[in-house]
Amino acid sequence: MTADVLMLLEGTYPYVRGGVSSWVDQIIRGCPNKTFALVFLGGQPEMYGEMAYSLPANVISLDHHYLLAEGENFPEPKAGDGTAEHFELWQEIVHHFQDPSKTIAKESLCQFYQLLLDESLSLSDFLYSRQSWQVLQNTYLQHSTDPSFIDFFWTYRTIYQPLFKMSSIIKRLPEAKMVHSVSTGYAGFLASVISLLRQIPYLLTEHGIYTKERNIDLSQATWIEDPDTSSSSQLQYKMSYVRKMWMRFFQQLGRISYDNADKIISLYENNQLRQIRDGAEQQRTQVIPNGIDIDHFRKAREEHPKEPLPVAALIGRVVPIKDIKTFIRAIKQASARTPELQGWIVGPVDESPEYVDDCKLLVSSLGLEKQIKFTGMQNLLDILPQVGLVVLTSISEAQPLVLLEAMAAGVPVVASDVGSCAAIIHGGDAQDKALGSAGRLTPIANGHATATAIGDMLLDPALWQQCRQSGIERVEQFYTRPAMLAAYQSLYQEMSE
């Protein structure tokens, strides 16, 4: 059976809860006249548990592929020569990954994957052949600025191995009228290759800017060692070549996605401008804001006491990018003005166990065991009537659904100034701004400013009521699910005909 939409999902739906996964579920259920074949791309199987979402009836298949797993089909070590002309093409591709200022030619990508698909080139060739070794050695000598060949060797193998493994994924993919990737990265790269080989349209939706988020993750990654400058006169931080190599890799994946997508969707204007700056052609970009089911949250709105309850809730995954620690510190500081204040951390705790432990240790060290609780996943319709504020302290976001959901339930918000949070809270255009503010905006990683905003909102009932009403009016006018679904229905219809 040919699906209407082949949807590629990297590390998200249906195994990981969160804003992107919730959005995917809404899109699929909101387009019941379209059939979806889902492809989940992950790192290793043990990184994911049971499915967090039940699949809608219009999902006709779900395939799983783990790009870093070395299972029973992984090739045994076996020396070989490799074909020189094939690895000349591979050398060209690797060169672009070292310098992503220009994208890889579509013809080169097609030729490379045709070789993989007809088994003229294989993962075994990449891992064990002499020609492959020569490409690796050339790349190290021409580009690496770090002395450790061992670090370069293992990074090179880890980075590029998934690109070879994707040929086996392509062979098993179901037929579809179009391909839709919900990020750049590996999913966007695979969507590009599928679109080129099968000559089908490619739709790309980015919630956050994937390349930017990977750069944030990689800049903080402790598993990458940087040069030790402690004994030298060099005072500035020096980034290792390995760290730069990872960053350039994801930059090139982003460039390839932008170069091959027929339509490139962002959630708000600033992200659209970032996409254009990173290589997307303006005429192929479009903004489609998130939308929520207003009626779904009306019951929670009616159940709320309509007064500023002394509970601030952070609703989201307990992971570093959400900066839970700033929230915890803010609760400590805000307690000086509001002694009865509670801080609820509402969301899954299984994605980053070490970070969860760090957060719990911080709670203990600040003596907040009675004030802060980790609730795990909860039904928002049960939680929102019990809280006075929803707080977001993320260091990176796109257009957070949780803020829109809180506002629809009549709960004012406090959020860090990331993504489209400013437009959500204060309004976008003049008509939107005229509705007033739905809460407070704070600088990134600023516990003091967050604490001040929490206290100001909870201790001023008139301000709280005004923000509550502004939030309700804003989501009802500008962020409805029917408008979002109509936009995607139109795109799917246009691209799958």
C-alpha positions as CSV (number, residue, x, y, z in Angstrom):
1,M,0.0,0.0,0.0
2,T,1.3,3.4,-0.9
3,A,1.2,5.9,1.9
4,D,0.2,9.5,1.4
5,V,3.0,10.7,3.7
6,L,6.2,9.0,4.7
7,M,7.1,10.8,8.0
8,L,10.6,10.7,9.4
9,L,11.0,11.2,13.1
10,E,14.3,11.5,14.8
11,G,14.4,10.6,18.5
12,T,10.8,11.7,19.1
13,Y,7.3,10.4,18.5
14,P,6.0,7.9,19.4
15,Y,8.6,7.0,22.1
16,V,9.4,10.4,23.6
17,R,6.8,12.8,25.1
18,G,7.2,16.5,24.5
19,G,6.1,19.4,22.4
20,V,7.3,17.9,19.1
21,S,5.7,14.5,19.7
22,S,2.5,16.1,20.8
23,W,2.5,18.1,17.6
24,V,3.1,15.0,15.4
25,D,0.2,13.3,17.1
26,Q,-2.0,16.3,16.4
27,I,-1.0,16.5,12.8
28,I,-1.7,12.8,12.1
29,R,-5.0,12.7,13.9
30,G,-6.0,16.0,12.4
31,C,-5.5,14.7,8.8
32,P,-7.7,11.5,8.9
33,N,-8.0,11.5,5.1
34,K,-4.3,11.0,4.7
35,T,-2.4,7.8,5.5
36,F,1.0,7.9,7.2
37,A,4.0,5.5,7.2
38,L,6.2,6.4,10.1
39,V,9.9,5.9,10.3
40,F,11.5,6.3,13.8
41,L,15.3,7.0,13.8
42,G,17.1,6.6,17.1
43,G,20.6,6.0,18.4
44,Q,20.5,2.7,20.2
45,P,17.4,0.6,21.2
46,E,18.1,0.7,24.9
47,M,17.7,4.5,24.8
48,Y,14.0,4.2,24.3
49,G,11.3,2.4,26.3
50,E,7.7,1.6,25.5
51,M,5.7,3.7,23.1
52,A,4.4,6.9,24.8
53,Y,1.5,7.4,22.2
54,S,-1.0,5.0,20.7
55,L,-1.0,5.1,17.0
56,P,-4.0,6.6,15.1
57,A,-5.9,4.5,12.7
58,N,-4.5,6.3,9.7
59,V,-0.9,5.2,10.5
60,I,-0.4,2.2,8.2
61,S,3.2,1.3,9.4
62,L,5.9,2.1,11.9
63,D,9.5,1.2,11.2
64,H,12.3,1.5,13.7
65,H,16.0,2.1,12.8
66,Y,18.8,2.6,15.2
67,L,21.8,4.3,13.6
68,L,24.4,3.6,16.3
69,A,23.5,0.0,17.1
70,E,25.9,-2.7,16.1
71,G,23.6,-5.7,15.9
72,E,23.8,-9.1,14.4
73,N,23.9,-7.7,10.8
74,F,27.0,-5.6,11.6
75,P,29.8,-6.6,9.3
76,E,32.6,-8.7,10.7
77,P,36.2,-7.3,10.3
78,K,37.5,-8.3,6.9
79,A,40.3,-6.6,5.0
80,G,39.6,-5.5,1.4
81,D,40.9,-3.0,-1.1
82,G,37.8,-1.0,-2.0
83,T,37.3,0.7,-5.3
84,A,39.3,3.8,-5.9
85,E,36.8,5.8,-7.9
86,H,34.0,5.0,-5.3
87,F,36.2,6.4,-2.6
88,E,37.1,9.4,-4.6
89,L,33.4,10.3,-4.5
90,W,33.4,9.6,-0.8
91,Q,36.4,11.9,-0.3
92,E,34.5,14.6,-2.1
93,I,31.5,14.2,0.3
94,V,33.7,14.1,3.4
95,H,35.4,17.3,2.2
96,H,32.1,19.1,2.3
97,F,31.4,17.9,5.8
98,Q,34.7,19.4,6.9
99,D,33.7,22.7,5.2
100,P,29.9,23.1,5.2
101,S,29.9,26.5,3.6
102,K,28.6,24.8,0.4
103,T,26.2,22.0,0.2
104,I,26.9,18.6,-1.4
105,A,25.8,18.4,-5.0
106,K,22.6,16.5,-5.5
107,E,24.2,14.4,-8.3
108,S,27.0,13.3,-5.9
109,L,24.5,12.2,-3.2
110,C,22.4,10.2,-5.7
111,Q,25.5,8.6,-7.2
112,F,26.8,7.7,-3.7
113,Y,23.6,6.1,-2.6
114,Q,23.1,4.2,-5.9
115,L,26.5,2.6,-5.2
116,L,25.3,1.6,-1.7
117,L,22.0,0.4,-2.9
118,D,23.4,-1.9,-5.6
119,E,26.1,-3.0,-3.1
120,S,29.0,-1.7,-5.2
121,L,30.0,0.1,-2.0
122,S,29.2,-1.1,1.6
123,L,29.5,-0.4,5.3
124,S,32.2,-3.1,5.3
125,D,34.1,-1.2,2.7
126,F,33.9,2.0,4.8
127,L,35.0,0.2,8.0
128,Y,37.8,-2.1,6.7
129,S,39.0,-1.3,3.2
130,R,42.4,0.2,2.3
131,Q,40.8,2.9,0.1
132,S,38.6,4.0,3.1
133,W,41.7,4.1,5.3
134,Q,43.3,6.4,2.7
135,V,40.4,8.8,2.8
136,L,40.4,8.9,6.6
137,Q,44.2,9.5,6.6
138,N,43.9,12.2,4.0
139,T,41.1,14.0,5.9
140,Y,43.1,13.9,9.1
141,L,46.3,15.3,7.5
142,Q,44.4,18.0,5.6
143,H,41.9,19.2,8.1
144,S,42.6,18.1,11.7
145,T,44.2,20.7,14.0
146,D,44.4,18.4,17.0
147,P,47.3,16.0,17.5
148,S,45.4,12.9,18.6
149,F,44.8,10.6,15.6
150,I,43.0,8.1,17.9
151,D,40.3,10.7,18.8
152,F,39.9,11.7,15.2
153,F,39.7,8.1,14.0
154,W,36.8,7.1,16.4
155,T,35.0,10.4,15.8
156,Y,35.2,9.9,12.0
157,R,33.9,6.4,12.3
158,T,31.1,7.3,14.6
159,I,30.0,10.3,12.6
160,Y,29.9,8.8,9.1
161,Q,28.9,5.2,9.8
162,P,25.1,6.1,10.0
163,L,25.3,7.5,6.5
164,F,26.4,4.1,5.1
165,K,23.8,2.3,7.2
166,M,21.0,4.4,5.7
167,S,21.1,2.4,2.5
168,S,19.7,-0.6,4.3
169,I,16.9,1.7,5.7
170,I,16.1,3.0,2.2
171,K,15.7,-0.5,0.8
172,R,13.0,-1.3,3.4
173,L,11.0,1.9,3.3
174,P,7.4,1.7,2.1
175,E,6.3,3.6,-1.0
176,A,4.8,7.0,-0.5
177,K,3.6,10.0,-2.4
178,M,5.8,12.5,-0.4
179,V,8.2,12.5,2.5
180,H,7.9,14.8,5.5
181,S,10.8,15.2,8.0
182,V,10.1,16.8,11.3
183,S,13.7,18.1,11.7
184,T,16.9,18.4,9.7
185,G,19.7,16.2,11.1
186,Y,19.8,12.5,10.2
187,A,16.0,12.5,9.5
188,G,16.3,15.5,7.1
189,F,19.4,14.0,5.4
190,L,17.5,10.7,4.9
191,A,14.4,12.6,3.6
192,S,16.7,14.4,1.1
193,V,18.1,11.2,-0.3
194,I,14.7,9.5,-0.5
195,S,13.3,12.6,-2.3
196,L,16.2,12.6,-4.8
197,L,16.1,8.8,-5.5
198,R,12.4,8.4,-5.7
199,Q,11.6,11.8,-7.2
200,I,8.9,12.6,-4.6
201,P,8.3,15.9,-2.9
202,Y,10.0,16.7,0.4
203,L,8.3,18.7,3.2
204,L,10.5,19.9,6.1
205,T,9.1,21.2,9.4
206,E,11.5,22.6,12.0
207,H,10.2,23.4,15.5
208,G,13.5,24.5,16.9
209,I,16.5,25.0,14.6
210,Y,18.1,21.6,14.8
211,T,21.6,22.8,13.9
212,K,21.5,25.5,16.6
213,E,20.3,23.0,19.3
214,R,23.0,20.4,18.4
215,N,25.6,23.2,18.7
216,I,24.3,24.0,22.2
217,D,24.4,20.3,23.1
218,L,27.9,19.8,21.7
219,S,29.3,22.9,23.2
220,Q,28.3,21.5,26.6
221,A,29.2,17.9,26.0
222,T,31.6,16.5,28.6
223,W,32.4,13.4,26.5
224,I,34.4,15.6,24.2
225,E,37.8,16.8,25.6
226,D,39.1,20.2,24.7
227,P,42.8,21.2,24.8
228,D,44.2,21.8,28.2
229,T,45.3,25.5,28.4
230,S,45.6,25.7,32.2
231,S,49.4,25.7,32.1
232,S,49.7,28.2,29.2
233,S,49.2,31.9,28.9
234,Q,46.1,31.3,26.7
235,L,43.2,32.6,28.6
236,Q,40.4,32.0,26.1
237,Y,38.6,28.7,25.8
238,K,40.0,26.6,22.9
239,M,37.5,24.3,21.2
240,S,38.9,20.9,20.1
241,Y,38.8,19.9,16.5
242,V,36.6,16.9,17.4
243,R,34.0,19.2,18.9
244,K,34.1,21.4,15.7
245,M,34.0,18.3,13.6
246,W,30.7,17.2,15.1
247,M,29.3,20.7,14.8
248,R,30.3,21.0,11.1
249,F,28.7,17.6,10.4
250,F,25.3,18.7,11.6
251,Q,25.6,22.0,9.8
252,Q,26.1,20.2,6.6
253,L,23.1,17.9,7.3
254,G,21.1,21.1,7.7
255,R,22.4,22.6,4.5
256,I,21.5,19.4,2.6
257,S,18.0,19.4,4.1
258,Y,17.4,23.0,3.1
259,D,18.8,22.4,-0.4
260,N,16.5,19.5,-1.2
261,A,13.2,20.4,0.6
262,D,10.4,21.7,-1.6
263,K,8.8,23.4,1.4
264,I,10.5,24.5,4.5
265,I,8.2,25.3,7.5
266,S,9.1,27.1,10.7
267,L,6.8,28.1,13.6
268,Y,7.6,31.8,13.7
269,E,9.3,34.5,11.8
270,N,12.7,34.6,13.6
271,N,13.2,30.9,12.9
272,Q,12.3,31.5,9.3
273,L,15.0,34.2,9.1
274,R,17.5,31.8,10.8
275,Q,16.7,29.1,8.2
276,I,17.3,31.6,5.4
277,R,20.6,32.7,7.0
278,D,21.6,29.1,7.2
279,G,21.0,28.4,3.5
280,A,17.3,28.0,2.9
281,E,15.9,29.7,-0.2
282,Q,13.4,32.3,1.0
283,Q,10.7,31.5,-1.6
284,R,10.5,27.9,-0.2
285,T,10.1,28.9,3.4
286,Q,6.8,29.4,5.2
287,V,5.6,30.1,8.7
288,I,2.8,27.9,10.2
289,P,2.3,28.6,14.0
290,N,1.5,25.9,16.5
291,G,-2.2,25.5,17.2
292,I,-4.0,24.0,20.2
293,D,-7.5,22.7,20.8
294,I,-9.0,25.5,22.8
295,D,-12.0,23.5,23.8
296,H,-9.8,20.8,25.3
297,F,-8.5,23.2,27.9
298,R,-11.8,25.0,28.6
299,K,-12.7,22.6,31.4
300,A,-9.4,23.2,33.1
301,R,-10.0,27.0,32.8
302,E,-13.4,26.6,34.3
303,E,-12.0,24.5,37.2
304,H,-9.3,27.0,38.1
305,P,-10.1,29.1,41.2
306,K,-9.3,32.2,39.1
307,E,-6.8,33.5,41.7
308,P,-3.0,33.3,41.9
309,L,-2.4,30.0,43.6
310,P,1.1,29.8,45.2
311,V,2.3,27.1,42.9
312,A,4.7,27.6,40.0
313,A,4.9,24.6,37.6
314,L,7.6,23.9,35.1
315,I,6.1,21.5,32.6
316,G,8.6,19.7,30.4
317,R,11.3,17.0,30.2
318,V,13.9,17.0,32.9
319,V,16.9,17.6,30.5
320,P,19.7,20.2,30.4
321,I,18.2,22.2,27.6
322,K,15.1,23.0,29.8
323,D,17.5,24.4,32.4
324,I,15.6,22.9,35.4
325,K,18.4,24.1,37.7
326,T,17.5,27.8,37.1
327,F,13.9,27.0,38.0
328,I,15.0,25.4,41.2
329,R,17.2,28.4,42.2
330,A,14.3,30.7,41.3
331,I,12.0,28.9,43.6
332,K,14.5,29.3,46.4
333,Q,14.8,33.1,45.9
334,A,11.1,33.6,45.3
335,S,10.3,31.9,48.6
336,A,11.8,34.9,50.4
337,R,8.7,36.9,49.3
338,T,6.2,34.0,49.1
339,P,7.1,31.5,51.9
340,E,4.2,29.2,51.0
341,L,5.4,28.9,47.3
342,Q,5.7,25.4,45.8
343,G,7.6,24.5,42.7
344,W,6.3,21.5,40.7
345,I,8.5,19.9,38.0
346,V,6.0,18.1,35.8
347,G,7.5,15.8,33.1
348,P,9.4,12.6,32.3
349,V,12.6,12.0,34.2
350,D,14.0,9.0,32.2
351,E,15.7,10.8,29.3
352,S,18.8,12.2,31.2
353,P,19.2,10.3,34.5
354,E,22.5,12.0,35.4
355,Y,20.9,15.5,35.0
356,V,17.9,14.4,37.1
357,D,20.2,13.3,39.9
358,D,22.0,16.7,39.7
359,C,18.7,18.5,39.9
360,K,17.6,16.5,42.9
361,L,21.0,17.1,44.6
362,L,20.5,20.8,44.1
363,V,17.0,20.7,45.6
364,S,18.5,18.9,48.6
365,S,21.5,21.3,49.0
366,L,19.1,24.3,48.9
367,G,16.8,22.7,51.5
368,L,13.8,22.7,49.2
369,E,12.7,19.1,49.7
370,K,9.3,20.2,51.1
371,Q,8.8,22.9,48.4
372,I,9.8,21.3,45.2
373,K,8.5,18.0,43.9
374,F,9.1,16.0,40.8
375,T,5.7,14.7,39.7
376,G,6.7,12.8,36.6
377,M,4.2,12.8,33.7
378,Q,0.8,14.1,34.6
379,N,-2.4,14.9,32.8
380,L,-2.2,18.7,32.1
381,L,-6.0,19.0,32.6
382,D,-5.5,17.8,36.2
383,I,-2.4,19.9,36.8
384,L,-3.2,23.3,35.4
385,P,-6.2,24.1,37.6
386,Q,-3.9,23.6,40.6
387,V,-1.1,26.0,39.7
388,G,-0.8,29.8,39.7
389,L,1.9,30.1,37.1
390,V,3.6,28.0,34.4
391,V,7.3,28.7,34.2
392,L,9.7,27.9,31.4
393,T,13.4,28.4,31.9
394,S,14.7,26.7,28.7
395,I,17.9,27.9,27.0
396,S,16.4,27.0,23.6
397,E,12.8,26.6,22.4
398,A,10.9,27.1,19.2
399,Q,7.2,27.8,19.9
400,P,6.5,26.0,23.2
401,L,3.1,24.3,23.2
402,V,3.1,24.3,27.0
403,L,2.8,28.1,27.1
404,L,-0.1,28.1,24.7
405,E,-1.8,25.3,26.7
406,A,-1.3,27.1,30.0
407,M,-2.8,30.3,28.5
408,A,-5.8,28.4,27.1
409,A,-6.4,27.0,30.6
410,G,-6.3,30.5,32.1
411,V,-2.8,30.3,33.7
412,P,-0.4,33.1,33.2
413,V,3.2,32.3,32.2
414,V,6.8,33.2,33.0
415,A,9.4,32.2,30.3
416,S,12.9,32.8,29.3
417,D,13.5,34.9,26.2
418,V,14.0,32.1,23.7
419,G,12.3,31.2,20.5
420,S,8.9,32.8,20.0
421,C,8.3,33.2,23.8
422,A,8.3,37.0,23.5
423,A,5.6,36.9,20.8
424,I,3.6,34.4,22.8
425,I,3.7,36.5,25.9
426,H,3.7,40.0,24.6
427,G,2.2,39.6,21.1
428,G,3.5,39.6,17.6
429,D,2.0,42.2,15.3
430,A,0.2,45.4,16.5
431,Q,-3.2,43.7,16.7
432,D,-1.7,41.0,18.9
433,K,0.2,43.3,21.1
434,A,-3.0,45.3,21.8
435,L,-4.3,42.3,23.8
436,G,-1.6,43.0,26.5
437,S,0.9,40.7,28.1
438,A,0.1,37.1,29.2
439,G,3.0,37.0,31.7
440,R,6.6,37.9,32.1
441,L,9.7,37.4,29.9
442,T,13.1,36.8,31.6
443,P,16.7,36.5,30.5
444,I,18.2,33.1,29.8
445,A,19.6,31.3,32.9
446,N,18.7,34.1,35.2
447,G,17.3,32.7,38.4
448,H,17.0,36.1,40.1
449,A,14.9,37.6,37.2
450,T,12.8,34.5,37.2
451,A,12.2,34.6,40.9
452,T,11.3,38.3,40.7
453,A,8.8,37.6,37.9
454,I,7.2,34.7,39.9
455,G,6.9,36.9,43.0
456,D,5.5,39.9,41.0
457,M,2.9,37.8,39.4
458,L,1.7,35.8,42.4
459,L,1.6,38.8,44.8
460,D,-0.4,41.1,42.5
461,P,-3.9,39.6,41.9
462,A,-4.9,42.4,39.5
463,L,-1.8,41.9,37.3
464,W,-2.4,38.1,37.4
465,Q,-6.0,38.5,36.3
466,Q,-5.0,40.9,33.4
467,C,-2.3,38.4,32.2
468,R,-4.8,35.5,32.5
469,Q,-7.3,37.3,30.3
470,S,-4.7,38.4,27.7
471,G,-3.4,34.9,27.4
472,I,-6.9,33.5,26.8
473,E,-7.7,36.0,24.2
474,R,-4.3,35.6,22.4
475,V,-4.6,31.8,22.0
476,E,-8.2,32.0,20.9
477,Q,-7.4,34.5,18.2
478,F,-3.9,33.5,16.9
479,Y,-3.1,29.9,17.9
480,T,-6.0,27.6,17.1
481,R,-5.5,24.0,16.0
482,P,-8.0,24.2,13.1
483,A,-5.9,26.9,11.4
484,M,-2.7,24.9,11.8
485,L,-4.3,21.7,10.5
486,A,-5.9,23.5,7.6
487,A,-2.5,24.7,6.6
488,Y,-1.0,21.2,6.7
489,Q,-4.0,19.7,4.9
490,S,-3.4,22.1,2.1
491,L,0.3,21.3,1.9
492,Y,-0.2,17.6,2.0
493,Q,-2.8,17.9,-0.7
494,E,-0.6,20.1,-2.9
495,M,2.5,17.9,-2.5
496,S,1.0,14.5,-2.8
497,E,-1.1,15.0,-5.9
